[in-house]
Amino acid sequence: MATQETSTTTGPKLGSERLVRLSEAAGRHLSDLLRKKGYATGALKVAVVGGGCSGLQYQMELVSGAGPKDILVESQGVRISVDPKSAVFLSGSEIDFSTDLQKGGFRVTNPNARATCSCGDSFST
């Protein structure tokens, strides 16, 4: 008698805004970007990678969906996808968006950052 293999699919884990949250401005801007890109179930992928003046830096990109091992957080109606290794560095962070001419764009306020460089794009813990 043949046995039937059952494949178990794993998907992203659900997280909360205690991990990372969006400001209202960031939520509006990201929602527009995802809609324009055609990513109805898309997300903002946020990662912490080595580099920058202070040792670590943020990496963000729009993705069509979260990875199977990622943590998926919904904030301001937008999904944020974070890999487990980056989650340790991001816990409690807020992502804001500004249209300011000199310091415009996405900015992360991270309570775990002990030092940041003057450009504001890299940090250390």
Buried (B, 14 or more C-beta within 10 A) or exposed (E): EEEEEEEEEEEBBEBEBEBBBBBEBBBBBBBEBBEEEEBEEBBBBBBBEEEBBBEBBBEBEBBEBBBEEBBBBBBBEBBBBBBEEBBEBBBEBBBBBBEEEEEEEBBBEBEBBEEBBEEEBBBBE
